[in-house]
Amino acid sequence: MALFRSRLAYRLFVQTLLFSAAITLLGATGKLYLDYQGDVERVRKEVDAIEQNQLAAVSLALWNYDMDLLKVQLEGLERSPELDYAELSGEDGSLLLSVGKPPEGRLITRTFKLPRPGSPQRTIGSLKVMAGLETLLKQRQRQAFTALGQQGIQIFLVGSFILFLVHYVVTRHLQQMARYARELTVHKLGQRLSLARYRAKDAVPDELDQVVTALNDMQDQLGSAYRELASSKERLELVVTGANDGLWDWNVATDSVYYSPRFLEMLGMEPNSWQGKLSDWVERIHPSDSESTLRAFNQHLSGERENYETIHRVRHAKGYYLWFLHRGRALRDSSGAPVRMGGTFTDISLRKAVEEALHQEKERALVTLQAIADGVICTDAEGRIEYINPVGERLTGWSAAEVQGRRIEDVLVLVEENERVPLANPVRESLARGEVVTQTQHALLISRHGVELALEHAAAPIHNRAGLITGVVMVFRDVTEQRHLARQISYQAEHDSLTGLLNRRAFEQRLERLIGSAQEHGYEHTLLYMDLDQFKIVNDTCGHSAGDALLCEITALLRGKIRDRDAVARLGGDEFAALLEHCAPAAALRVANHVLELIRDFRFVWQDKVFSIGVSIGLVPITRESRDKTQILASADSSCYAAKDAGRNRIHIYQPDDAELAERHGQMQWIARITEALEENRLKLYAQTIRALKSDEQGDHYEILVRMDDGKGNIIPPGAFLPAAERYNCSHLIDEWVIENTLKWLSEHPEQLGRLSLCAINLSGQSIGNERLLNTIIRNLHQLDIPARKLCWEVTETAAIANLQQATLFINSLRALGCKFALDDFGSGMSSFAYLKHLPVDYLKIDGSFVRDAAKDPIDLAMVKSINEIGHLMGKRTIAEFVEDDTTLHLLTEVGVDYAQGYGIAKPVALQELAGVVINKLTA
């Protein structure tokens, strides 16, 4: 049965039979045709022979009209095997005689003219004969069919033998090969094919042997290829797994696409959830990315682009989009048409998020650099400029396009402000030292157009992850106006704003220098300490303006009698001092007498009043035996008060032997009075309104002031005893009393506390460093339940700077509770605004010496504006003191000062009188 299961053998058998049958049929048909044509030719010849053999006899019989003979002749023709029908017609064509039956189908017909005997040109009739061919054809067909049947049997027998032979020799082995090929798997690649047939040992390999050899060779090659493929697949799986990429493979002809499970997993899809079409991916591309992505895809397919690579977003199953790096490459046929395309999907959403964050950070950095008020220049490691912001362009005079790649020295030309010598470029220093380089000298920037600008700058190196310097960032600022203002402030810090004389701080510095020169070199100097007599009468009678005018005129007198090399200072309200360098006491006494006489003879005229004043002078030699400035000033103060006690308008020369007595006398005089007032509770608290100028502030805002009752009902102003308290280190006792009684009063008057917006309390320089007082304040706040946010502590600029570290600690401790701080008398003694950066205060109280004449003096007005602007720039609010008229108040409002305080706003009111009174209604 295996024979008939062999499709090849069966096909060979059928094809052999068909081929043999076709050949046989073709041969039989040819033979039939040839035999039939031979029969036709034979009949035709016999018919044609009638004309020669019998036509004359028939013509004669017809001439004789012998019908019987004609009938015999015709019947003789009809009996011929080739002829089927004969008829005789007369001369006129009429039928005379016929024998046989006319045949159907194919036939041969002849009509012979019967000539007249003896006269062949004339005819007497015609003879028509017919020979049928159908009988001959059928006879030949029967013979052909018989032959075909015999030959068919022979062909079948031969084909069957051939079938068996082919199966035995070929197809059974081919079946074995097919079975081997079908059953060949990766696990059977080591099994070789061998045909079960007899072969002589020395037989030459035939085609089957060659096929077996080829199959075995192919199996060996497949095994090697499979092993290589398995290794490549393993490597590919490792690469794909490691890369965490999705794969895709598109068969262009069938439009079927393979998407790897990892890619579908990235999109939140189940494996095999897509239909395997390119549209599965296309329909999920973000609308904004679709056009550019498909354009690049089609350009690669058309050959316009060598590779396909795009970055676009693909919609996740949950509706949001992921960023993918989509790569691919097409395989093409010989004509260049794409037949297959594949590639990867790499999820770069995190990278895009990081890039977006970096971009935003960069944008913020660029916007910041564009917006800040400082110039910024970035260079590479060679000191060549890569970036400059708009402020840097404006300061240097160079545009960003022009500086690209230029050396920093070509753009940033720096010289020393005073000597005008070139300065080392900070960028080069930072590159060389690998650290931040800040300004150490006053520098001037010479811009491209020759403009000179005072500059503050700092340069910092940029390091990469390896710690190598890749460039430098330099920040620089135009401080021309600030330096000019600083010079003014420095001058104001060392000089009295009213008289232009040295102030106490500068005077003490000069005094220390002279003490040092006396102790080191034995030089002699003299200190004249002068206190005007009857000055208070002028001040109280005619007001502060008259007092200020008097002080200015006294200053002019002193300058006329004191050498230019000597230092003249105003130490207080009506206190002056002169340092006479290299001047012995005897010579100094002559100078003092000249001053005494000059002031004694001076008449001060104010409006319709004339005043005579005097001066009490304490003269103190500065020698090698002098200890320090405190001792010198104490001696001078004692000597001056000794002159006052002796009757005023005179000179008292300090002698070492009376120093202790004078010092004790002066100290005890003030200490006794202050101590007595504290013990008898004769200090009085006053409140002075602080008015908001820029906003409608709700609630009361005032400053607590202290006065002294002398026991006789007279109120002593603070200027009379507070300087002495400061001088002899008992001001902290007054501060403690003021703080305790103010907080107690607020606690006892809850309606006032509820209405209170801010209460300002002064602290002396001694209190700033007093840790016990700090603890007392904190304890009282908690015990009395006073909201710390309603308290503002005022410290003087001089005291804060003198105790900067302690002041900062003190301020931060109370600010942590919610308290606010104000810097009092700001501008009177400060040498640099830099200190303000280190003092965490909320308010700046502009010194009254600037405010009082701001409406008349443009310099004072400029100082007020500068302090106000710098205060606002540093986030602090400003308060103007000594506001005494509406003109000044209106001017301060225009300048933008936040608050105003002074007699033009409201006079101080006794604290006990505030109960039940709205303080903002208490105006002068």
Secondary structure, 3 states (H helix, E strand, C coil): CHHHHCHHHHHHHHHHHHHHHHHHHHHHHHHHHHHHHHHHHHHHHHHHHHHHHCHHHHHHHHHCCCHHHHHHHHHHHHCCCCCCEEEEEECCCCEEEEEECCCCCCEEEEEEEEEECCEEEEEEEEEEEEEECHHHHHHHHHHHHHHHHHHHHHHHHHHHHHHHHHHHHHHHHHHHHHHHHHHCCCCCCCCCCCCCCCCCCCCCCCHHHHHHHHHHHHHHHHHHHHHHHHHHHHHHHHHHHHHCCEEEEEECCCCEEEECHHHHHHCCCCCCCCCCCHHHHHCCECHHHHHHHHHHHHHHHCCCCCCEEEEEEEECCCCCEEEEEEEEEEEECCCCCEEEEEEEEEECHHHHHHHHHHHHHHHHHHHHHHHCCCEEEEEECCCEEEEECHHHHHHHCCCHHHHCCCEHHHHCEEEECCCCCECCCHHHHHHHHCCCEECCCCEEEECCCCCEEEEEEEEEEEECCCCCEEEEEEEEEECHHHHHHHHHHHHHHHECCCCCCECHHHHHHHHHHHHHHHHHHCCCEEEEEEEEECHHHHHHHHCHHHHHHHHHHHHHHHHHHCCCCCEEEECCCCEEEEEECCCCHHHHHHHHHHHHHHHHHCEEEECCEEEECEEEEEEEEECCCCCCHHHHHHHHHHHHHHHHHCCCCCEEECCHHHHHHHHHHHHHHHHHHHHHHHHCCCEEEEEEECEECCCCCCCEEEEEEEEEECCCCCEECHHHHHHHHHHCCCHHHHHHHHHHHHHHHHHHCHHHHHHEEEEEEEECHHHHCCHHHHHHHHHHHHHHCCCHHHEEEEEEHHHHHHCHHHHHHHHHHHHCCCCEEEEEEECCCCCCCHHHHCCCCCEEEECHHHHCCCCCCHHHHHHHHHHHHHHHHCCCEEEECCCCCHHHHHHHHHHCCCEECCCCCCCCEEHHHHCCCCHHHCCC
